[in-house]
């Protein structure tokens, strides 16, 4: 899958940043400094930019809790290195006013300062999310050393100054790290497509590159200005990459199911969030319609993004499904929910069940049943208190392995709920064949009752069908007393919704249960 490959490329970003920093530290002390003071300043500033941008890339991609301390330490070490190394070169004239007017050729300063300036500007553009402009500048940086290679290939001696070779490696690694960090953004992401169209694009770019280099050689052979030719060819290469990647896929010619380009970077943030455990759970109570007692809670995931705050589930669940990240995310939810429910020892929560949503990808994953058994064993939660919720689409598209997993879960006592019934395929065969325990009436039907005849008919039919198949009926999304009374009259067993309680963190849920115990006498309906 395209997004998985791009995420693997993004994983290289911190290592490239580290390589850039190490290169600067190892290269700087062994440089034979020129006599001109201005050239020393240019070289030092160039390396300082490379380290700064690399540290920024490392900080964003790794999100290490001590990254600020690490960055400050690296910067102090490099400044100390500049002081010691430059101070040890006695041949450098330290009188700036007298030394700087000395002969300092413009073409000696241009390559490194240009590379450093472009990298710094690309970093700023990346920070403000101008990805296309940032990628264009980074392409220029990556191709700057091509000037020297082309000059050597064309037989042009000493074409572009003496500092470019000194700074090229650190600058290239820094630019590569920054480019890898945002490789999932358009339009560079199209160049890395793994399907036939992507390979076609790369072949075209390679052929055009070869043609441009050959034409440049022909220009030099016929006595065209040799110093200008490599620059013209390099600009042509940059134009080829930019034009091809921005226009070739304008119509979206992709032969596999992929994320939209704007979601590829978001998928990488989501993967980092899983690694750094930026998620937490909230719980929505489920109430017995007849007794008013708390019978269970549904565990719902939330994402506390370090920059954007709480990200709603409808923003990241779909991305997690497409990228396969729903499997590790769902595994974390299952274990965290079981641990929390086991910790509740007082009041109604001591016997409450916990409902956990499971993706079809989780159900099909190898070892899912074994993982559920392991979680129950480690947390000490009784299997009867765990309810696995699956959407009806999971049953329609389930294979033999999924059905075997469901049967295995039922054998150990885990309860099974069919979520959002009536909104998808509504295949009655699986209601007959799946040994489910709960059938949840979707909120889209609940919102229109009572009052809308067709919604009332559908809701009534769902309840009657579920009852005849010996399911317990759960009505979700109940927000008004009228809805509650109507659904109770139909024979629904359990209810959840804002009328009773919103999803809340664990400590708020305990306060809510305690408040109920103080206000509502035991055995009375809430």
Residue pairs with C-beta under 8 A, 6 or more apart in sequence:
1 194
1 256
1 257
1 258
1 323
1 324
2 189
2 192
2 193
2 194
2 195
2 254
2 256
2 258
2 259
3 184
3 258
3 259
3 264
3 267
3 322
3 323
4 323
4 324
5 192
5 194
6 183
6 184
6 189
6 192
6 264
6 268
7 184
7 264
7 267
7 268
7 271
7 323
9 180
9 183
9 184
9 192
10 61
10 180
10 181
10 183
10 184
10 268
12 177
12 180
13 57
13 61
13 177
13 178
13 180
13 181
14 57
14 58
14 61
14 62
14 177
15 177
16 57
16 173
16 174
16 176
16 177
16 180
17 54
17 55
17 57
17 58
17 61
17 173
17 174
17 177
18 54
18 58
19 173
19 177
20 50
20 51
20 54
20 170
20 171
20 173
20 174
20 177
21 50
21 51
21 54
21 55
21 58
21 74
23 169
23 170
23 173
24 47
24 50
24 51
24 78
24 170
25 77
25 78
25 81
27 47
27 166
27 169
27 170
28 47
28 78
28 81
28 82
28 85
29 81
29 85
31 43
31 85
31 166
33 39
33 40
33 43
33 86
33 89
33 91
33 92
34 40
34 108
34 162
35 91
35 92
35 93
35 102
36 99
36 100
36 102
36 103
36 104
37 92
37 93
37 94
37 96
37 99
37 100
38 99
38 100
38 104
38 109
39 104
39 108
39 109
39 163
40 86
40 89
40 92
42 109
42 112
42 113
42 163
43 112
43 163
43 166
43 167
44 82
44 86
45 113
45 116
46 112
46 113
46 115
46 116
46 163
46 167
46 171
47 78
47 167
47 170
48 78
48 82
49 116
49 117
49 119
49 120
50 116
50 119
50 167
50 170
50 171
50 173
50 174
51 74
51 75
51 78
52 75
52 120
53 119
53 120
53 123
53 174
53 178
54 173
54 174
54 177
55 70
55 71
55 74
55 75
56 123
56 127
57 123
57 174
57 177
57 178
57 181
58 67
58 70
58 71
58 177
59 67
59 68
59 71
60 181
61 181
61 272
63 272
63 276
63 306
64 70
86 92
92 99
93 99
93 102
105 161
107 160
107 161
108 161
108 162
108 163
109 161
109 163
110 160
110 161
111 144
111 147
111 160
111 161
111 163
111 164
111 167
112 163
112 164
112 166
112 167
112 171
114 144
115 141
115 144
115 164
115 167
115 168
115 171
115 175
116 167
116 171
118 137
118 138
118 140
118 141
118 144
119 137
119 138
119 141
119 171
119 174
119 175
119 178
121 137
122 133
122 134
122 135
122 137
122 138
122 141
122 175
122 178
123 134
123 178
125 131
125 133
125 134
125 137
126 134
126 178
126 181
126 182
131 182
131 185
131 186
131 265
132 185
132 186
132 187
132 246
134 178
134 182
135 179
135 182
135 185
135 187
135 188
136 238
136 242
138 175
138 178
138 179
139 188
139 238
139 241
139 242
140 238
141 171
141 172
141 175
142 172
142 175
142 176
142 179
143 234
143 237
143 238
144 164
144 168
144 171
144 234
145 164
145 168
145 172
146 230
146 233
146 234
146 237
147 159
147 160
147 164
147 230
147 231
147 234
148 159
148 160
148 164
148 165
148 168
148 230
150 213
150 216
150 229
150 230
150 233
150 234
151 157
151 159
151 160
151 226
151 230
153 213
153 217
154 216
154 217
154 220
154 226
154 229
154 230
155 220
156 220
156 226
156 227
156 229
156 230
159 226
159 227
159 230
179 188
182 188
182 265
183 189
183 192
184 261
184 264
184 265
184 267
184 268
185 261
185 262
185 264
185 265
186 246
186 261
186 262
187 242
187 245
187 246
187 249
188 245
189 261
189 264
190 198
190 201
190 245
190 248
190 249
191 198
191 201
191 202
191 205
191 241
191 244
191 245
192 198
193 199
193 201
193 249
193 254
194 256
195 254
195 255
195 256
196 255
197 249
197 253
197 254
197 255
201 244
201 245
201 248
201 249
204 244
204 248
205 240
205 241
205 244
208 240
208 244
209 237
209 240
212 233
212 236
212 237
212 240
213 233
215 233
216 229
216 230
216 232
216 233
216 236
219 229
219 232
220 226
220 229
257 322
258 322
259 267
259 319
259 322
259 323
263 319
266 316
266 319
267 319
267 322
267 323
267 325
269 305
270 303
270 316
270 319
270 320
270 323
270 325
271 323
271 325
273 279
273 303
273 305
274 325
274 328
274 329
274 332
277 332
278 303
278 304
278 305
278 306
279 301
279 302
279 303
279 304
279 329
279 332
279 333
280 301
280 302
280 304
280 505
281 299
281 300
281 301
281 302
281 333
281 336
281 337
281 340
281 505
281 506
282 299
282 300
282 302
282 503
282 504
282 505
283 297
283 298
283 299
283 300
283 340
283 354
283 503
283 504
283 505
283 506
283 509
284 297
284 298
284 300
284 496
284 501
284 502
284 503
284 504
285 294
285 296
285 297
285 496
285 500
285 501
285 509
285 512
285 513
286 294
286 295
286 296
286 297
286 298
286 353
286 355
286 474
286 494
286 495
286 496
287 293
287 294
287 295
287 494
287 495
287 496
287 500
287 526
288 294
288 295
288 493
288 494
289 484
289 487
289 488
289 492
289 493
289 494
289 495
290 493
290 525
291 523
291 525
292 520
292 524
292 525
292 526
293 348
293 526
294 348
294 349
294 352
294 513
294 516
295 352
295 353
295 494
296 352
296 353
296 354
296 355
296 387
296 494
297 341
297 349
297 352
297 353
297 354
297 355
297 509
298 354
298 355
298 357
298 389
298 496
298 503
299 333
299 336
299 337
299 340
299 354
299 355
299 356
299 357
300 313
300 357
300 503
301 313
301 329
301 333
302 310
302 311
302 313
303 310
303 311
303 313
303 316
304 310
304 311
305 311
317 326
319 325
320 326
320 329
321 359
321 361
324 361
326 359
326 361
326 362
327 359
327 361
327 362
327 365
330 356
330 357
330 358
330 359
330 362
331 362
331 371
333 356
333 357
334 356
334 358
334 371
334 372
334 375
335 375
335 378
335 379
337 354
337 356
338 354
338 375
338 376
338 379
338 381
338 386
339 379
340 354
340 506
341 349
341 352
341 353
341 354
341 381
341 385
342 379
342 380
342 381
344 350
344 352
344 510
347 513
347 514
347 517
348 513
348 516
348 517
349 509
349 510
349 513
351 385
352 385
353 384
353 385
353 386
353 387
353 415
354 381
354 385
354 386
354 387
355 387
355 388
355 389
355 417
356 386
356 387
356 388
356 389
357 389
357 390
357 419
358 388
358 389
358 390
358 394
359 394
360 390
360 391
360 393
360 394
360 397
360 398
360 402
362 368
363 390
363 394
363 398
363 402
363 405
363 406
364 398
364 399
364 401
364 402
364 405
368 405
369 405
369 408
369 409
372 386
372 388
372 409
372 412
372 414
373 412
375 381
376 382
376 383
376 386
376 412
382 413
383 412
383 413
383 414
384 413
384 414
384 415
386 414
386 415
387 414
387 415
387 416
387 417
387 437
387 438
388 409
388 414
388 415
388 416
388 417
389 417
389 418
389 419
389 440
390 416
390 417
390 418
390 419
391 418
391 419
391 420
391 424
392 418
392 419
392 420
392 421
392 423
392 424
392 425
392 426
392 427
392 430
393 424
393 425
394 402
395 418
395 427
395 430
395 434
396 424
396 425
396 427
396 430
398 406
406 416
406 434
406 435
407 435
409 416
410 416
410 435
415 437
415 438
416 434
416 435
416 436
416 437
416 438
417 436
417 437
417 438
417 439
417 440
417 474
418 431
418 434
418 436
418 438
418 439
418 440
418 471
419 440
420 440
420 442
421 439
421 440
421 441
421 442
421 462
421 466
422 441
422 442
422 444
422 445
422 458
422 462
423 442
423 444
428 465
431 439
431 465
431 466
431 469
431 471
432 469
436 471
437 471
437 472
438 471
438 472
438 473
438 474
438 494
439 462
439 466
439 469
439 471
439 472
439 473
439 474
440 473
440 474
440 475
440 476
441 459
441 462
441 463
441 473
441 474
441 475
441 476
441 487
441 492
442 476
442 477
443 476
443 477
443 497
444 477
445 455
445 458
445 459
445 462
446 459
446 475
446 476
446 477
446 478
446 483
446 487
446 497
447 477
447 479
447 483
448 455
448 456
449 455
449 456
449 459
449 483
449 486
449 487
450 456
450 482
450 483
450 486
456 486
459 487
459 490
460 490
462 473
463 473
463 490
463 491
463 492
466 472
466 473
467 473
467 491
472 493
472 494
473 491
473 492
473 493
473 494
474 492
474 493
474 494
474 495
474 496
475 483
475 487
475 492
475 494
475 495
475 496
475 497
476 495
476 496
476 497
477 496
477 497
477 498
478 484
478 487
478 495
478 496
478 497
478 498
478 499
478 500
479 497
479 498
479 499
480 499
481 499
483 497
483 499
484 495
484 499
487 495
488 495
500 526
501 512
504 512
516 526
520 526
